[in-house]
Amino acid sequence: RVLWVKNGKELLESATSLKNIDLIIMDVQMPVLDGYEAAAAIRESGITIPIIAQSSFVLDEDIDKILAAGCNDFLNKPLNKQELLGKIYPYLLP
């Protein structure tokens, strides 16, 4: 099941209120709260849900910033189906 939200504020609200989220895949450039702010706020609330950020920013310092914000991994845009599946598979194994 997929839950889709429109912005970083909705993501934060969903992550902190819903109990059945297994994985978050989010864009870094979301409106209201960007991905850096949303990931940091999720982590500050004590939530350990795996977060994979997606972005067209691929410089090492951009990826470092994404990981420092609390994301577990990173996907480059445009998304590649094999890469996407390879990134999410380890987080969804029982």
BADRENKE-977109 format. One line per 8 residues: number of its first residue (from 0); for each residue y, x, z of N, C-alpha, C. Coordinates in nm, 4 decimals. Example, Ala and Ser with C-alpha at 12.3 -4.5 7.8 and 13.67 -1.06 7.14 Angstrom:
<sites>
0	-0.5690/1.3190/0.7800/-0.4500/1.2300/0.7800/-0.3300/1.3200/0.7800; -0.2250/1.2850/0.7080/-0.1060/1.3670/0.7140/0.0030/1.2900/0.7870
</sites>
This chain:
<sites>
0	-0.1176/0.0852/0.0000/0.0000/0.0000/0.0000/0.1229/0.0890/0.0000; 0.2239/0.0512/-0.0740/0.3471/0.1277/-0.0876/0.4628/0.0444/-0.0328; 0.5449/0.1091/0.0469/0.6683/0.0481/0.0951/0.7825/0.1205/0.0267; 0.8699/0.0482/-0.0392/0.9816/0.1076/-0.1107/1.1103/0.0686/-0.0401; 1.1966/0.1667/-0.0156/1.3260/0.1386/0.0457/1.4372/0.1869/-0.0468; 1.5576/0.1362/-0.0256/1.6689/0.1636/-0.1163/1.7514/0.2857/-0.0784; 1.7463/0.3262/0.0484/1.8322/0.4373/0.0917/1.7757/0.5040/0.2167; 1.8395/0.6118/0.2570/1.7917/0.6885/0.3711/1.7973/0.6130/0.5023
8	1.8960/0.5248/0.5176/1.9049/0.4445/0.6403/1.7856/0.3507/0.6512; 1.7486/0.2856/0.5416/1.6312/0.1979/0.5425/1.5040/0.2774/0.5678; 1.4980/0.3980/0.5137/1.3826/0.4841/0.5382/1.3700/0.5155/0.6865; 1.4791/0.5553/0.7487/1.4783/0.5870/0.8909/1.4388/0.4658/0.9743; 1.4954/0.3505/0.9426/1.4622/0.2273/1.0150/1.3143/0.1935/1.0005; 1.2603/0.2061/0.8802/1.1183/0.1772/0.8568/1.0288/0.2768/0.9292; 1.0640/0.4033/0.9216/0.9816/0.5078/0.9843/0.9783/0.4926/1.1355; 1.0881/0.4468/1.1941/1.0917/0.4339/1.3396/1.0404/0.2997/1.3904
16	1.0293/0.2004/1.3048/0.9863/0.0684/1.3528/0.8461/0.0292/1.3089; 0.7989/0.0803/1.1973/0.6666/0.0435/1.1485/0.5623/0.1422/1.1998; 0.4454/0.0935/1.2321/0.3418/0.1787/1.2898/0.2337/0.2199/1.1905; 0.2347/0.1663/1.0707/0.1244/0.1918/0.9780/0.1651/0.2760/0.8568; 0.2624/0.3634/0.8728/0.3035/0.4501/0.7626/0.2226/0.5796/0.7720; 0.1558/0.6150/0.6629/0.0727/0.7355/0.6607/0.1427/0.8551/0.5981; 0.2394/0.8297/0.5097/0.3033/0.9368/0.4349/0.4370/0.8877/0.3808; 0.5377/0.9746/0.3845/0.6677/0.9430/0.3267/0.6906/1.0369/0.2093
24	0.7252/0.9795/0.0951/0.7714/1.0564/-0.0194/0.9128/1.0076/-0.0459; 1.0079/1.0996/-0.0390/1.1472/1.0573/-0.0503/1.2257/1.1525/-0.1390; 1.3294/1.0984/-0.1990/1.4211/1.1795/-0.2772/1.5198/1.2458/-0.1823; 1.5634/1.3633/-0.2157/1.6610/1.4335/-0.1332/1.7988/1.3681/-0.1454; 1.8313/1.3149/-0.2612/1.9635/1.2577/-0.2844/1.9626/1.1058/-0.2742; 1.9318/1.0545/-0.1561/1.9370/0.9110/-0.1330/2.0770/0.8713/-0.0880; 2.1166/0.7473/-0.1177/2.2455/0.7002/-0.0664/2.2389/0.6719/0.0844; 2.3516/0.6563/0.1456/2.3747/0.6254/0.2868/2.3373/0.7449/0.3756
32	2.2103/0.7783/0.3866/2.1629/0.9004/0.4528/2.0871/0.9789/0.3473; 2.1235/1.1041/0.3266/2.0472/1.1811/0.2287/1.9124/1.2240/0.2886; 1.8299/1.2849/0.2084/1.6968/1.3232/0.2528/1.6962/1.4222/0.3677; 1.7911/1.5139/0.3685/1.8009/1.6108/0.4783/1.8289/1.5387/0.6100; 1.9264/1.4490/0.6071/1.9645/1.3749/0.7279/1.8526/1.2814/0.7735; 1.7898/1.2137/0.6784/1.6827/1.1206/0.7129/1.5637/1.1946/0.7735; 1.5232/1.3052/0.7125/1.4093/1.3825/0.7654/1.4407/1.4352/0.9041; 1.5596/1.4896/0.9229/1.5973/1.5427/1.0541/1.5982/1.4324/1.1597
40	1.6495/1.3146/1.1253/1.6534/1.2037/1.2210/1.5130/1.1529/1.2537; 1.4263/1.1489/1.1550/1.2875/1.1077/1.1789/1.2212/1.2053/1.2755; 1.2388/1.3342/1.2515/1.1796/1.4357/1.3395/1.2408/1.4322/1.4793; 1.3714/1.4107/1.4889/1.4379/1.4035/1.6190/1.3873/1.2857/1.7013; 1.3392/1.1816/1.6338/1.2859/1.0651/1.7054/1.1416/1.0871/1.7500; 1.0854/1.2026/1.7166/0.9498/1.2349/1.7612/0.8396/1.1929/1.6661; 0.8752/1.1399/1.5515/0.7765/1.0929/1.4550/0.7225/1.2111/1.3753; 0.5905/1.2153/1.3603/0.5257/1.3277/1.2928/0.4633/1.2899/1.1584
48	0.5006/1.1757/1.1040/0.4506/1.1335/0.9727/0.4788/1.2453/0.8718; 0.3810/1.2819/0.7892/0.4093/1.3819/0.6858/0.5178/1.3319/0.5899; 0.6104/1.4211/0.5575/0.7202/1.3888/0.4659/0.7169/1.4871/0.3500; 0.7115/1.4334/0.2296/0.7216/1.5141/0.1080/0.8519/1.4758/0.0403; 0.9384/1.5747/0.0206/1.0664/1.5504/-0.0452/1.0528/1.5796/-0.1935; 1.1281/1.5057/-0.2724/1.1326/1.5329/-0.4160/1.2773/1.5571/-0.4554; 1.2939/1.6537/-0.5453/1.4287/1.6899/-0.5874/1.4233/1.7674/-0.7174; 1.5338/1.7660/-0.7877/1.5455/1.8512/-0.9062/1.6044/1.9869/-0.8683
56	1.6436/2.0039/-0.7418/1.6902/2.1331/-0.6914/1.5683/2.2181/-0.6600; 1.5527/2.3290/-0.7278/1.4304/2.4077/-0.7105/1.4558/2.5522/-0.6705; 1.5773/2.5859/-0.6358/1.6026/2.7201/-0.5880/1.5375/2.7392/-0.4511; 1.4988/2.8623/-0.4208/1.4320/2.8895/-0.2935/1.5130/2.8401/-0.1748; 1.6458/2.8590/-0.1798/1.7268/2.8157/-0.0662/1.7301/2.6634/-0.0527; 1.7174/2.5908/-0.1637/1.7099/2.4446/-0.1579/1.5794/2.4006/-0.0926; 1.4711/2.4618/-0.1318/1.3408/2.4293/-0.0741/1.3390/2.4660/0.0738; 1.3948/2.5804/0.1097/1.4023/2.6208/0.2509/1.4803/2.5185/0.3323
64	1.5896/2.4664/0.2754/1.6714/2.3661/0.3449/1.5926/2.2365/0.3648; 1.5163/2.1981/0.2645/1.4328/2.0778/0.2745/1.3290/2.0933/0.3849; 1.2626/2.2070/0.3879/1.1600/2.2313/0.4897/1.2226/2.2435/0.6289; 1.3392/2.3061/0.6378/1.4071/2.3205/0.7665/1.4519/2.1854/0.8222; 1.4769/2.0885/0.7350/1.5170/1.9548/0.7797/1.4015/1.8782/0.8421; 1.2782/1.9252/0.8198/1.1628/1.8587/0.8803/1.0597/1.8085/0.7819; 1.0819/1.8329/0.6538/0.9834/1.7900/0.5539/0.8638/1.8848/0.5563; 0.7469/1.8308/0.5256/0.6248/1.9107/0.5220/0.6033/1.9804/0.3892
72	0.6560/1.9209/0.2831/0.6309/1.9757/0.1506/0.7392/1.9294/0.0551; 0.7285/1.9759/-0.0689/0.8318/1.9549/-0.1689/0.7675/1.9306/-0.3045; 0.8245/1.8382/-0.3797/0.7854/1.8121/-0.5187/0.9071/1.8274/-0.6081; 0.8886/1.8964/-0.7184/0.9943/1.9141/-0.8164/0.9977/1.7938/-0.9108; 1.1182/1.7498/-0.9474/1.1330/1.6432/-1.0468/1.1596/1.7066/-1.1820; 1.1142/1.6461/-1.2882/1.0380/1.5211/-1.2917/0.8975/1.5417/-1.2347; 0.8466/1.4350/-1.1747/0.7165/1.4419/-1.1105/0.6051/1.4578/-1.2125; 0.5097/1.5379/-1.1762/0.3887/1.5589/-1.2541/0.2752/1.4918/-1.1775
80	0.1996/1.4060/-1.2425/0.0956/1.3279/-1.1754/-0.0039/1.4166/-1.1013; -0.0514/1.5228/-1.1638/-0.1503/1.6110/-1.0997/-0.0906/1.6797/-0.9768; 0.0335/1.7256/-0.9890/0.0983/1.7906/-0.8749/0.1194/1.6903/-0.7615; 0.1623/1.5695/-0.7949/0.1818/1.4654/-0.6945/0.0518/1.4375/-0.6203; -0.0553/1.4154/-0.6940/-0.1840/1.3876/-0.6307/-0.2310/1.5056/-0.5463; -0.2085/1.6271/-0.5963/-0.2473/1.7458/-0.5211/-0.1705/1.7606/-0.3909; -0.0463/1.7155/-0.3880/0.0352/1.7239/-0.2666/-0.0009/1.6161/-0.1653; -0.0276/1.4938/-0.2127/-0.0527/1.3851/-0.1173/-0.1965/1.3816/-0.0673
88	-0.2892/1.4273/-0.1465/-0.4315/1.4197/-0.1110/-0.4613/1.4780/0.0276; -0.4178/1.5991/0.0598/-0.4518/1.6547/0.1922/-0.3985/1.5728/0.3093; -0.2867/1.5024/0.2913/-0.2294/1.4235/0.3992/-0.2994/1.2895/0.4191; -0.3709/1.2439/0.3173/-0.4318/1.1119/0.3252/-0.5821/1.1159/0.3502; -0.6369/1.2349/0.3648/-0.7797/1.2450/0.3965/-0.8043/1.1923/0.5374; -0.9173/1.1232/0.5562/-0.9465/1.0708/0.6913/-0.9738/1.1816/0.7915
</sites>
